[in-house]
Amino acid sequence: MRALLTCTINGVEHTVSIDGRETLLELLRDRLGLTGTKEGCSNGNCGTCTVLFAGQPVNACLLLAQEAPGHDILTIEGLTGHDGRLHAIQQALVDYGATQCGFCTPGIVLSAKALLERTSDPSQEDIRHAIAGNICRCTGYGKIVEAIAAAGRALRT
């Protein structure tokens, strides 16, 4: 059975017809073309589909699209400024060489954003805890942690 859904994603209101079994990930990628949110494991273990749901990092593969109304959803596409400039977290990841293939990067960036909104000067332990649900298979997490700490410093100034 299909239902009409209205939700706000990246500050834009969308109205779409959904199947009751459709996940938020399917809505984002397949219906709205927001392909920055990646599908990895489809069971909530890898974090590649992390989005901010009412400011909290969630795995879009685990939420049904029908849960979206009434909540602001932010994907990686909504993080870049209107002028095309990267967010401080994205720029720090570039500056610190903290990415390789980039598949995990959108989820890590959004998890880091949620952390830095809660804590302006997180410890390395805080950062590691915040991104614990985001698996990177290419690299160690040292440069990622350093980059997030640097982004925190940049956002404070």
HELIX and SHEET records of a PDB file:
HELIX    1   1 LEU A   24  GLU A   26  1                                   3    
HELIX    2   2 LEU A   27  ARG A   31  3                                   5    
HELIX    3   3 ALA A   65  GLU A   67  5                                   3    
HELIX    4   4 ILE A   76  GLY A   78  5                                   3    
HELIX    5   5 ALA A   88  ASP A   95  1                                   8    
HELIX    6   6 THR A  105  ARG A  118  1                                  14    
HELIX    7   7 GLN A  124  ALA A  130  1                                   7    
HELIX    8   8 GLY A  142  ARG A  156  1                                  15    
SHEET    1   A 5 VAL A  12  ASP A  19  0                                        
SHEET    2   A 5 ARG A   2  ILE A   9 -1                                        
SHEET    3   A 5 ASP A  72  LEU A  74  1                                        
SHEET    4   A 5 THR A  50  PHE A  53 -1                                        
SHEET    5   A 5 GLN A  56  ASN A  59 -1                                        
END                                                                             
